[in-house]
Amino acid sequence: MVFYSYIWLRNDQSPYYVGKGKGDRAFVDHGRIHPPSDTRLILIFPQDSEADAFESERELIWLFGRKDLGTGILRNLTDGGEGGAGCHAKKAPRTLEHLQKMRKVNLGHPDRSTPEGKAKADATKRTPEMRALAREHARRGWELRRKRADHVESWQNQCEYDHHASSDGRLSKDTY
């Protein structure tokens, strides 16, 4: 087996990514998307050739559908079948339109290469008072989440004790 197609499964056994590979490709991180930590959630489909592996990848993506297109549950961003063994995607050259959009985005940010820009950027940094306030808000949020978790846990424990079944299998009145 040199080439194969593969499926990455969620813990509930539903697929979230389909790919084509050789070697350990199915078991390594792809940057934007990560393989399951449990290798039992990786399904490998050996193929006779790279062309067969591409075809299998395309069919599996078609079968499960793509989330970005609203046709299914996979996180794939293409229909599969492109690329090749050892190929790496190249960045497309930036168009004038793209550069103009990036310039527009960056206009509001100070240019740190000049002394005036550096002073302006430093002036927008958080003051020690602002950092202390942010820490206090984070601490209060953490305390609230902890109280909420404790409340949910005590409620779940209470439910376990309250649900007594009668001899005929129905819940007794003391549960309500």
N, C-alpha and C positions, 0 to 999 in steps of 0.2 A: 504494500500500500504506500504509494507516494503522495497522491492527492486525495482529498476527501472534502465533503461538505460537513458542516457541523451546526448544531443548535445549542444555544445557551438557554437554560431553563431557570425560571424563578423558583423559590422554595415551594410554591403551590403547584409546581410541575408545568406551568404555562410557559411557552417560549417567549423570549424577549429579544433575541438576536440570532440571525442566521449568517453563516459565512462559509468561505471556501479557503482551504489551506493545505499546507504540507508541514511535516515536522511537528513542532509544538505550537503552531499558530493558534489552535483552538484553546490553548491553556494560558495565553499571555494577554496582558492588558493592551487594548487598542487605543488608549488615550482618552477619547471621549466616552467610551463604553468599556465596562470592566467585566471580566469573566466571573462566573459564580465561584465562591470560595470553596464550595464542595464539588470536587471533580465528578461526583456521581450525577451532577446536574448538567453535564456536558455530553451531548449525544454526537457520536462520530459515524458518518456514513462513507465508508471507503468507496473510491471510484477507480475505474480502470485508466482514466486519463484526466488531464487538466480540463479538457473540454467537457467531459462528463461531470466533473465537479462543479464547473460553472453552471451547467444546465440544471443540476440538482439544486444548487443555491438559488437560481432564478425561480424554479418550481416551488421550493419551500417558502420563499418570500411571497410569491403569488398566493400560495395556499393560506398562509397566516395573515397576510396583509401588513401594511405599514401604518404606524401610528401617525406620522407626520402628514400623511395623505388622508387620514380618517378612514382607511380601508381595513384596518386590523390592529394587531397588538405588538408588532415588532418595532424596535427602535432603529432599524436600518434606515438610512437616508437615501439609498438607491435601490433599484430593482434587482441588483446583483448581476453577475456575469461580466463585470468589467475588471480591468487590472490584469495582472499576470504574475507568475512566480517571480519574486524578487523585485517587482515594480513598486515604486513609491510615488505617491501623488505629488505633482508639482504645483506650486502656487501659480494661479493665473496672473498675468501681468495686470497691474492696476490701471484702470481706465481713468480718463480725465474726470468723468462723472464721480467715480469713487474717491479720487483725490480731493475734489471740491467738497464732497460730503464730509470727509475727514477734516478738512480745513475748517469747515463750519462748526464741527463738533469741538475742535480744539481752540477756537477763537476765544472762548470764555476762560481758558486756562492761561495763567501767566507764563511767559517765556523765561525760564530759569537761567538762560544763558547770559542775560544782561543783569547788571546790579539792580536796576529798577524792578525787573521781573522777579528776581530772587527776593527782594524786600517785600514785594506784593504777595508772593507765595508764602513767605514766612509770616506775614501779617494775618493770613487766613488760617494758620495752624490753630489747633485747640489750645486754649489757655489751661494752666493747671486747675483753675476753678471748673472749667468745662469738663476736663477729664475726671475730676472728683465727682461731679454731678452724674456723669455717664456711668461711673463705677457704682454709685449709689442706686441708680435706676436698675442696673443689671443685677445687683444684689437683691433688691426688692422683688424683681421678677423671678429670680431663682427661688426665693423664699415662698412666693405665691405658688409656683409650680410644684414645689415640694409639699406644701400644704394640700394642694389639689390632689396630688398623687396619694398622699396619706389618706385623704378623705375617700377617694375612689377605692383604695385597698380595704379600708374599714367597711365601706358599703358592700363590697364584694364578699367579705368575710361574713357580714351580717346576713346577706342573702343565702349563703351556704347553710347557715344555722336555721334560718326561717323556713326553708323549703323542706318540709317533712311530708312524705307521701303516706297516704292511708293504705290499708291492706289491699284495696282494689286498684292501687296505682295512681289515683287522682291526688292532686294537692289538697292538703287539709285547709280549713278556714283560717288557721292561725298564721298562714303565710300572707294574708291580705291585711 
